[in-house]
Amino acid sequence: MEAIAKITSKGQVTIPKKMRDMLGSDVVRFKVEGERIVLEPVRDLGGVFRKYARGRIPFEKEREIAWEKVASEYKEDS
């Protein structure tokens, strides 16, 4: 499978739906291999993201925690 996409002026590219489904993750890593750039899924939030990880909490739960924090901070400011 292959696809062609345009890079926007902000450096963004839309990954086709079928390929996003194949990734199985919404976090990706870019690697340079010779003259190729490889995009691969990141399923373990190690490395750069390790300080933000809370163990093995599913992404949906992380999002819920973040929204609750934002909502409580918003209420405090009101």
C-alpha positions in Angstrom: 0.0 0.0 0.0 1.2 3.5 -0.7 -0.2 7.0 -0.7 0.9 10.5 -1.7 0.2 13.5 0.5 1.0 17.2 0.5 3.0 18.7 3.4 1.2 21.9 4.5 3.0 25.2 5.3 2.8 24.2 8.9 4.5 20.9 8.3 1.4 18.8 8.6 0.5 15.7 6.6 -2.8 13.8 6.7 -2.2 10.0 7.1 -4.9 8.1 5.1 -7.5 6.3 7.3 -6.5 2.8 6.3 -2.8 3.5 7.3 -3.8 5.2 10.6 -5.8 2.0 11.4 -2.8 -0.1 10.6 -0.6 2.0 13.0 -2.9 1.0 15.9 -1.6 4.0 17.9 -2.0 7.8 17.8 1.6 8.3 18.8 4.3 7.9 16.1 8.0 7.9 15.8 9.9 9.2 12.8 13.3 7.6 12.0 15.8 8.4 9.3 17.2 5.3 7.6 19.6 6.3 4.9 17.6 8.5 2.5 14.2 7.3 3.8 12.0 8.6 6.6 10.2 5.8 8.4 7.0 6.4 10.4 6.3 3.7 13.0 3.7 3.4 15.8 4.8 3.9 19.4 2.8 1.7 21.8 5.0 2.1 24.8 5.4 5.6 26.0 9.0 5.2 27.0 11.9 7.5 26.1 10.9 11.1 25.7 7.4 10.6 27.1 8.4 8.5 30.1 8.2 11.4 32.5 4.5 11.9 31.5 3.5 8.2 31.8 1.6 7.0 34.8 2.3 3.3 34.4 0.0 1.3 32.2 -3.1 3.5 32.2 -5.0 3.4 28.9 -5.0 6.5 26.8 -8.7 7.1 27.3 -8.2 7.1 31.1 -5.3 9.6 30.7 -7.6 11.9 28.7 -10.3 11.6 31.3 -7.9 12.5 34.1 -6.6 15.5 32.0 -10.1 16.8 31.3 -11.0 16.5 35.0 -7.9 18.5 35.9 -8.7 21.2 33.4 -12.3 21.4 34.5 -11.3 21.7 38.2 -8.8 24.5 37.4 -11.5 26.3 35.3 -13.9 26.1 38.3 -11.2 27.6 40.6 -10.7 30.5 38.2 -14.5 31.3 37.9 
